[in-house]
Amino acid sequence: MSDLPINALAKEAAYQLANVTKTAPQYGALTPRWLTKVLEFKGLEAGIYRVNRVVEGETPLDILCGQDPNKVAIPQGYVEYEKKPREIQLNSISTIINVDTKVSDVYSSPYDQVGEQIALAVESLKERQESQIINNDGYGLLKNTADSQRVETRAGRPMPDDLDELITKVWKEPSFFLAHPRAVAAFERECTRRGVPPVTTGIAGGNFITWRGIPIIPTDKLFVDGQKNPKGKAGKTNILLVRTGEAKRGVIGLYQAGLPNEQSRGLSVRFRGIDDNGVASYLLSLYCSVAILADDAVAVLEDVEVGDYYDYTKI
């Protein structure tokens, strides 16, 4: 094909008169955030959630069974409560967005500049919320799992036996596993090696592999060697097994209900005004926390190696 004649209209000049189809700003760091979709949440009135517990034992009371109460005295007593229950306070995740009103006035077609800025900020806050649910020192699942609920891998890599061990720790109606995508892939390789490929199921609009009927939810907030996206193929991470629901004495997410200017669950957007330079300011606040109602509501498989691969013999 020959080049266009010198006197022909070039695409560089024609481009100046053309209408282009534009997208809204694409935020590559966004994730599906399945955890906040499958975790049960409870709204609070005053930002504090007290976890009252019974003093544990084999049975809280002596019980008479199979005897004639006219001949044997019925045991007496009461169920003892912990005298200093844990109180969990909501954590505030906040940011401020500033937009020059001249920019928003002139350049808000086809996309509203203020709306796009707030939408991107909201997504950033929700990403942070999911990370805090897992990693926060004060209430996060990883740091607050009881020592008795921690399991070491048998050989480093995540084998079906290891996930079975987690199930023995959260055997009362376990809801879902949580794992980094690299850990999910490593577990699938182990299942393939054993000839027991896991089945899939649909939850909250997504498809997930399962083990023993329990879905394995991927999240990059369970870091590999402290990173969301490690560069190397190897590394260590953790896998969680969670039971969720207040009625099941499981793990529940917490948020402040009835916020002023509430945009979504526990999230408010407040207009702070316009300064002398014409810059409009917006305060975004997300209030969140998580409560582990019973020790056996969560268990963690520690030091999971995600870098083992296999060569399979061709048949």
C-alpha positions as a Markdown table, in Angstrom:
| # | Residue | x | y | z |
|---|---|---|---|---|
| 1 | Met | 0.0 | 0.0 | 0.0 |
| 2 | Ser | 1.4 | 3.4 | -1.0 |
| 3 | Asp | 1.6 | 6.4 | 1.3 |
| 4 | Leu | -1.1 | 9.1 | 1.1 |
| 5 | Pro | -0.4 | 11.9 | -1.3 |
| 6 | Ile | 1.3 | 14.9 | 0.3 |
| 7 | Asn | -1.7 | 17.1 | -0.4 |
| 8 | Ala | -4.2 | 14.7 | 1.4 |
| 9 | Leu | -5.8 | 15.5 | 4.8 |
| 10 | Ala | -3.6 | 13.9 | 7.5 |
| 11 | Lys | -5.2 | 12.2 | 10.5 |
| 12 | Glu | -3.3 | 14.5 | 12.9 |
| 13 | Ala | -5.2 | 17.5 | 11.5 |
| 14 | Ala | -8.5 | 15.6 | 11.1 |
| 15 | Tyr | -8.4 | 14.5 | 14.8 |
| 16 | Gln | -8.8 | 18.1 | 15.9 |
| 17 | Leu | -12.3 | 18.2 | 14.4 |
| 18 | Ala | -13.4 | 14.7 | 15.5 |
| 19 | Asn | -15.5 | 13.8 | 18.5 |
| 20 | Val | -13.8 | 11.1 | 20.6 |
| 21 | Thr | -15.6 | 8.7 | 22.9 |
| 22 | Lys | -14.3 | 9.1 | 26.4 |
| 23 | Thr | -14.5 | 6.8 | 29.5 |
| 24 | Ala | -14.9 | 7.8 | 33.1 |
| 25 | Pro | -11.6 | 7.7 | 35.0 |
| 26 | Gln | -10.4 | 4.1 | 35.3 |
| 27 | Tyr | -9.0 | 3.2 | 38.7 |
| 28 | Gly | -6.8 | 0.2 | 38.3 |
| 29 | Ala | -6.3 | -0.5 | 42.0 |
| 30 | Leu | -10.0 | -1.3 | 42.6 |
| 31 | Thr | -10.9 | -4.9 | 43.6 |
| 32 | Pro | -14.3 | -6.7 | 43.8 |
| 33 | Arg | -14.1 | -6.5 | 47.6 |
| 34 | Trp | -16.0 | -9.7 | 48.1 |
| 35 | Leu | -15.3 | -9.7 | 51.8 |
| 36 | Thr | -17.6 | -6.8 | 52.5 |
| 37 | Lys | -20.3 | -8.4 | 50.4 |
| 38 | Val | -20.3 | -11.8 | 52.2 |
| 39 | Leu | -19.6 | -10.6 | 55.7 |
| 40 | Glu | -22.7 | -9.8 | 57.8 |
| 41 | Phe | -22.8 | -6.2 | 59.0 |
| 42 | Lys | -24.6 | -4.6 | 62.0 |
| 43 | Gly | -25.4 | -0.9 | 62.4 |
| 44 | Leu | -24.6 | 0.8 | 65.7 |
| 45 | Glu | -26.3 | 3.6 | 67.5 |
| 46 | Ala | -23.5 | 5.1 | 69.4 |
| 47 | Gly | -20.3 | 3.7 | 67.8 |
| 48 | Ile | -19.6 | 1.1 | 70.5 |
| 49 | Tyr | -20.3 | -2.6 | 70.4 |
| 50 | Arg | -19.9 | -4.6 | 73.6 |
| 51 | Val | -19.2 | -8.3 | 73.3 |
| 52 | Asn | -20.7 | -10.0 | 76.4 |
| 53 | Arg | -19.5 | -13.5 | 76.9 |
| 54 | Val | -20.3 | -16.4 | 79.2 |
| 55 | Val | -17.4 | -17.7 | 81.4 |
| 56 | Glu | -16.6 | -20.8 | 79.4 |
| 57 | Gly | -16.5 | -24.3 | 80.8 |
| 58 | Glu | -17.7 | -27.8 | 80.0 |
| 59 | Thr | -21.2 | -26.7 | 80.9 |
| 60 | Pro | -22.3 | -23.5 | 82.6 |
| 61 | Leu | -24.6 | -25.3 | 84.9 |
| 62 | Asp | -24.9 | -28.8 | 86.5 |
| 63 | Ile | -28.0 | -30.4 | 84.9 |
| 64 | Leu | -30.2 | -33.1 | 86.3 |
| 65 | Cys | -31.0 | -35.8 | 83.7 |
| 66 | Gly | -32.9 | -39.0 | 84.0 |
| 67 | Gln | -33.5 | -38.9 | 87.7 |
| 68 | Asp | -36.6 | -38.6 | 89.8 |
| 69 | Pro | -36.4 | -35.0 | 91.2 |
| 70 | Asn | -38.4 | -36.1 | 94.2 |
| 71 | Lys | -35.5 | -38.3 | 95.3 |
| 72 | Val | -32.5 | -36.3 | 94.1 |
| 73 | Ala | -32.0 | -32.6 | 94.6 |
| 74 | Ile | -32.1 | -30.5 | 91.5 |
| 75 | Pro | -28.7 | -28.7 | 91.0 |
| 76 | Gln | -28.8 | -25.0 | 91.6 |
| 77 | Gly | -26.7 | -22.2 | 90.2 |
| 78 | Tyr | -26.5 | -19.5 | 87.5 |
| 79 | Val | -24.6 | -18.8 | 84.3 |
| 80 | Glu | -21.6 | -16.6 | 85.0 |
| 81 | Tyr | -20.7 | -13.7 | 82.6 |
| 82 | Glu | -17.4 | -12.1 | 82.0 |
| 83 | Lys | -17.1 | -9.1 | 84.3 |
| 84 | Lys | -15.0 | -7.0 | 81.9 |
| 85 | Pro | -16.4 | -7.7 | 78.4 |
| 86 | Arg | -14.6 | -6.2 | 75.4 |
| 87 | Glu | -16.0 | -3.0 | 73.9 |
| 88 | Ile | -15.2 | -2.4 | 70.2 |
| 89 | Gln | -15.3 | 1.2 | 69.0 |
| 90 | Leu | -15.7 | 2.2 | 65.4 |
| 91 | Asn | -12.7 | 3.3 | 63.4 |
| 92 | Ser | -12.9 | 6.4 | 61.2 |
| 93 | Ile | -11.3 | 6.3 | 57.8 |
| 94 | Ser | -11.4 | 9.9 | 56.3 |
| 95 | Thr | -10.2 | 11.9 | 53.4 |
| 96 | Ile | -10.8 | 15.4 | 52.0 |
| 97 | Ile | -11.4 | 16.2 | 48.3 |
| 98 | Asn | -10.6 | 19.6 | 46.9 |
| 99 | Val | -11.9 | 20.7 | 43.5 |
| 100 | Asp | -11.4 | 24.2 | 41.9 |
| 101 | Thr | -14.9 | 25.5 | 41.1 |
| 102 | Lys | -13.6 | 27.0 | 37.8 |
| 103 | Val | -12.5 | 23.5 | 36.7 |
| 104 | Ser | -15.8 | 21.9 | 37.7 |
| 105 | Asp | -17.8 | 24.7 | 36.0 |
| 106 | Val | -16.0 | 24.5 | 32.7 |
| 107 | Tyr | -14.9 | 20.9 | 32.4 |
| 108 | Ser | -17.9 | 18.9 | 33.7 |
| 109 | Ser | -19.1 | 17.6 | 30.3 |
| 110 | Pro | -19.6 | 14.7 | 29.7 |
| 111 | Tyr | -18.5 | 13.7 | 33.2 |
| 112 | Asp | -19.2 | 15.7 | 36.4 |
| 113 | Gln | -15.7 | 16.5 | 37.8 |
| 114 | Val | -16.9 | 16.7 | 41.4 |
| 115 | Gly | -18.9 | 13.5 | 41.1 |
| 116 | Glu | -16.0 | 11.6 | 39.6 |
| 117 | Gln | -13.6 | 12.8 | 42.3 |
| 118 | Ile | -16.0 | 11.8 | 45.1 |
| 119 | Ala | -16.7 | 8.5 | 43.5 |
| 120 | Leu | -13.0 | 7.7 | 43.2 |
| 121 | Ala | -12.4 | 8.8 | 46.8 |
| 122 | Val | -15.3 | 6.6 | 48.0 |
| 123 | Glu | -13.8 | 3.6 | 46.3 |
| 124 | Ser | -10.4 | 4.3 | 47.9 |
| 125 | Leu | -12.1 | 4.4 | 51.4 |
| 126 | Lys | -13.8 | 1.1 | 50.8 |
| 127 | Glu | -10.6 | -0.5 | 49.7 |
| 128 | Arg | -9.0 | 0.7 | 52.9 |
| 129 | Gln | -12.0 | -0.6 | 54.9 |
| 130 | Glu | -11.6 | -4.2 | 53.6 |
| 131 | Ser | -7.8 | -4.0 | 54.4 |
| 132 | Gln | -8.6 | -2.8 | 58.0 |
| 133 | Ile | -11.1 | -5.6 | 58.6 |
| 134 | Ile | -8.3 | -8.1 | 57.9 |
| 135 | Asn | -5.1 | -6.3 | 59.1 |
| 136 | Asn | -6.0 | -3.6 | 61.7 |
| 137 | Asp | -4.0 | -4.2 | 64.9 |
| 138 | Gly | -6.9 | -3.4 | 67.2 |
| 139 | Tyr | -9.8 | -5.4 | 65.6 |
| 140 | Gly | -8.5 | -7.0 | 62.4 |
| 141 | Leu | -9.1 | -10.7 | 61.9 |
| 142 | Leu | -5.4 | -11.6 | 61.5 |
| 143 | Lys | -4.2 | -10.0 | 64.6 |
| 144 | Asn | -7.1 | -10.9 | 66.8 |
| 145 | Thr | -7.5 | -14.6 | 66.1 |
| 146 | Ala | -7.0 | -16.6 | 69.3 |
| 147 | Asp | -3.8 | -18.5 | 69.6 |
| 148 | Ser | -5.7 | -21.8 | 69.9 |
| 149 | Gln | -7.2 | -21.1 | 66.4 |
| 150 | Arg | -3.8 | -20.8 | 64.6 |
| 151 | Val | -2.6 | -23.6 | 62.4 |
| 152 | Glu | 0.8 | -24.1 | 60.7 |
| 153 | Thr | 1.0 | -25.7 | 57.3 |
| 154 | Arg | 2.3 | -29.3 | 57.1 |
| 155 | Ala | 4.7 | -28.7 | 54.3 |
| 156 | Gly | 4.5 | -24.9 | 53.5 |
| 157 | Arg | 2.3 | -25.2 | 50.5 |
| 158 | Pro | -1.5 | -25.1 | 51.1 |
| 159 | Met | -2.7 | -28.7 | 50.9 |
| 160 | Pro | -6.3 | -30.0 | 51.3 |
| 161 | Asp | -5.2 | -31.4 | 54.6 |
| 162 | Asp | -4.4 | -27.9 | 55.9 |
| 163 | Leu | -7.8 | -26.6 | 54.9 |
| 164 | Asp | -9.4 | -29.6 | 56.6 |
| 165 | Glu | -7.4 | -28.7 | 59.8 |
| 166 | Leu | -8.9 | -25.2 | 59.6 |
| 167 | Ile | -12.4 | -26.7 | 59.4 |
| 168 | Thr | -11.8 | -28.6 | 62.6 |
| 169 | Lys | -11.2 | -25.2 | 64.3 |
| 170 | Val | -14.3 | -23.5 | 62.8 |
| 171 | Trp | -16.6 | -26.5 | 62.5 |
| 172 | Lys | -19.8 | -24.8 | 63.6 |
| 173 | Glu | -21.3 | -23.6 | 60.3 |
| 174 | Pro | -18.1 | -22.2 | 58.6 |
| 175 | Ser | -19.0 | -19.5 | 56.1 |
| 176 | Phe | -16.0 | -18.9 | 53.8 |
| 177 | Phe | -12.3 | -19.1 | 53.4 |
| 178 | Leu | -10.3 | -15.9 | 52.7 |
| 179 | Ala | -7.0 | -16.1 | 50.7 |
| 180 | His | -4.8 | -14.1 | 48.4 |
| 181 | Pro | -5.3 | -14.9 | 44.7 |
| 182 | Arg | -1.8 | -16.5 | 44.7 |
| 183 | Ala | -2.8 | -18.7 | 47.6 |
| 184 | Val | -6.0 | -19.7 | 45.8 |
| 185 | Ala | -3.9 | -20.7 | 42.8 |
| 186 | Ala | -1.4 | -22.6 | 45.0 |
| 187 | Phe | -4.3 | -24.5 | 46.6 |
| 188 | Glu | -5.7 | -25.4 | 43.2 |
| 189 | Arg | -2.3 | -26.7 | 42.1 |
| 190 | Glu | -2.3 | -29.0 | 45.1 |
| 191 | Cys | -5.8 | -30.2 | 44.3 |
| 192 | Thr | -4.8 | -30.9 | 40.7 |
| 193 | Arg | -1.7 | -32.8 | 41.9 |
| 194 | Arg | -3.9 | -35.0 | 44.0 |
| 195 | Gly | -6.6 | -35.4 | 41.4 |
| 196 | Val | -9.3 | -33.7 | 43.5 |
| 197 | Pro | -10.1 | -30.5 | 41.6 |
| 198 | Pro | -12.5 | -28.3 | 43.6 |
| 199 | Val | -15.9 | -27.5 | 42.4 |
| 200 | Thr | -17.2 | -23.9 | 42.0 |
| 201 | Thr | -20.2 | -22.1 | 43.4 |
| 202 | Gly | -21.9 | -18.7 | 42.8 |
| 203 | Ile | -22.2 | -16.2 | 45.7 |
| 204 | Ala | -22.9 | -12.4 | 45.6 |
| 205 | Gly | -22.6 | -12.3 | 41.9 |
| 206 | Gly | -19.2 | -14.1 | 41.7 |
| 207 | Asn | -18.0 | -17.6 | 41.0 |
| 208 | Phe | -15.6 | -19.2 | 43.6 |
| 209 | Ile | -14.0 | -22.5 | 44.0 |
| 210 | Thr | -15.0 | -24.4 | 47.1 |
| 211 | Trp | -13.5 | -26.9 | 49.5 |
| 212 | Arg | -15.8 | -29.2 | 51.4 |
| 213 | Gly | -18.6 | -27.0 | 50.1 |
| 214 | Ile | -17.1 | -23.9 | 51.7 |
| 215 | Pro | -16.3 | -21.1 | 49.2 |
| 216 | Ile | -12.7 | -19.7 | 49.0 |
| 217 | Ile | -13.0 | -15.9 | 48.6 |
| 218 | Pro | -10.0 | -14.2 | 47.0 |
| 219 | Thr | -8.7 | -10.9 | 48.4 |
| 220 | Asp | -5.4 | -9.1 | 47.9 |
| 221 | Lys | -5.7 | -7.7 | 51.4 |
| 222 | Leu | -4.2 | -10.9 | 52.8 |
| 223 | Phe | -0.7 | -9.9 | 51.8 |
| 224 | Val | 2.1 | -12.1 | 50.4 |
| 225 | Asp | 5.3 | -11.1 | 52.1 |
| 226 | Gly | 3.7 | -7.9 | 53.2 |
| 227 | Gln | 2.7 | -6.9 | 49.6 |
| 228 | Lys | -0.6 | -6.9 | 47.7 |
| 229 | Asn | 1.1 | -7.6 | 44.4 |
| 230 | Pro | 4.5 | -9.3 | 45.0 |
| 231 | Lys | 6.8 | -9.3 | 42.1 |
| 232 | Gly | 8.3 | -12.7 | 42.6 |
| 233 | Lys | 6.5 | -16.0 | 42.2 |
| 234 | Ala | 7.4 | -17.2 | 45.8 |
| 235 | Gly | 6.3 | -15.8 | 49.1 |
| 236 | Lys | 4.3 | -16.5 | 52.3 |
| 237 | Thr | 0.8 | -15.5 | 53.2 |
| 238 | Asn | -2.1 | -16.6 | 55.4 |
| 239 | Ile | -5.5 | -18.2 | 54.8 |
| 240 | Leu | -8.5 | -17.4 | 57.0 |
| 241 | Leu | -11.6 | -19.5 | 57.7 |
| 242 | Val | -14.6 | -17.4 | 58.9 |
| 243 | Arg | -18.0 | -18.0 | 60.4 |
| 244 | Thr | -20.1 | -14.9 | 60.0 |
| 245 | Gly | -23.4 | -13.8 | 61.6 |
| 246 | Glu | -24.5 | -12.5 | 64.9 |
| 247 | Ala | -27.0 | -15.3 | 65.4 |
| 248 | Lys | -24.2 | -17.9 | 64.8 |
| 249 | Arg | -21.8 | -16.2 | 67.3 |
| 250 | Gly | -19.5 | -15.5 | 64.3 |
| 251 | Val | -17.7 | -12.5 | 62.9 |
| 252 | Ile | -19.7 | -9.4 | 62.1 |
| 253 | Gly | -18.8 | -6.1 | 60.5 |
| 254 | Leu | -19.8 | -2.9 | 62.3 |
| 255 | Tyr | -20.8 | 0.5 | 61.0 |
| 256 | Gln | -22.4 | 3.7 | 62.3 |
| 257 | Ala | -26.1 | 3.8 | 61.3 |
| 258 | Gly | -28.0 | 7.0 | 60.4 |
| 259 | Leu | -25.1 | 9.3 | 59.6 |
| 260 | Pro | -25.8 | 12.8 | 58.3 |
| 261 | Asn | -25.3 | 13.0 | 54.6 |
| 262 | Glu | -25.1 | 9.2 | 54.5 |
| 263 | Gln | -24.1 | 7.9 | 51.0 |
| 264 | Ser | -23.9 | 4.2 | 51.8 |
| 265 | Arg | -23.4 | 1.9 | 54.8 |
| 266 | Gly | -21.4 | 3.8 | 57.3 |
| 267 | Leu | -20.2 | 6.4 | 54.8 |
| 268 | Ser | -20.9 | 10.1 | 54.8 |
| 269 | Val | -20.0 | 12.9 | 52.4 |
| 270 | Arg | -20.1 | 16.5 | 53.7 |
| 271 | Phe | -19.6 | 19.7 | 51.8 |
| 272 | Arg | -17.1 | 21.9 | 53.7 |
| 273 | Gly | -17.6 | 25.1 | 51.8 |
| 274 | Ile | -15.7 | 27.2 | 49.2 |
| 275 | Asp | -12.6 | 29.1 | 50.1 |
| 276 | Asp | -11.6 | 32.6 | 48.9 |
| 277 | Asn | -9.8 | 31.1 | 45.9 |
| 278 | Gly | -12.9 | 29.3 | 44.7 |
| 279 | Val | -11.8 | 25.8 | 45.8 |
| 280 | Ala | -14.7 | 23.6 | 47.0 |
| 281 | Ser | -13.9 | 21.1 | 49.7 |
| 282 | Tyr | -15.7 | 17.8 | 50.6 |
| 283 | Leu | -15.1 | 15.6 | 53.7 |
| 284 | Leu | -15.6 | 11.8 | 53.3 |
| 285 | Ser | -15.8 | 9.6 | 56.4 |
| 286 | Leu | -16.3 | 5.9 | 56.6 |
| 287 | Tyr | -16.9 | 4.4 | 60.1 |
| 288 | Cys | -16.1 | 0.7 | 60.4 |
| 289 | Ser | -14.9 | -2.1 | 62.6 |
| 290 | Val | -15.3 | -5.8 | 63.1 |
| 291 | Ala | -16.2 | -8.0 | 66.1 |
| 292 | Ile | -15.3 | -11.7 | 66.7 |
| 293 | Leu | -18.1 | -12.9 | 68.9 |
| 294 | Ala | -16.5 | -16.3 | 69.8 |
| 295 | Asp | -13.0 | -17.5 | 69.5 |
| 296 | Asp | -14.0 | -20.4 | 67.3 |
| 297 | Ala | -15.5 | -18.0 | 64.7 |
| 298 | Val | -12.2 | -17.5 | 62.9 |
| 299 | Ala | -9.0 | -19.6 | 62.3 |
| 300 | Val | -5.9 | -18.8 | 60.4 |
| 301 | Leu | -3.5 | -21.0 | 58.4 |
| 302 | Glu | -0.1 | -19.4 | 58.8 |
| 303 | Asp | 3.1 | -19.2 | 56.7 |
| 304 | Val | 1.4 | -20.5 | 53.5 |
| 305 | Glu | 4.0 | -20.8 | 50.7 |
| 306 | Val | 2.6 | -19.8 | 47.3 |
| 307 | Gly | 5.6 | -20.5 | 45.0 |
| 308 | Asp | 5.5 | -24.3 | 44.5 |
| 309 | Tyr | 4.8 | -25.5 | 40.9 |
| 310 | Tyr | 4.8 | -28.9 | 39.3 |
| 311 | Asp | 5.5 | -30.5 | 36.0 |
| 312 | Tyr | 2.9 | -33.1 | 35.1 |
| 313 | Thr | 3.7 | -36.2 | 33.1 |
| 314 | Lys | 1.9 | -36.4 | 29.8 |
| 315 | Ile | -0.1 | -39.5 | 29.3 |
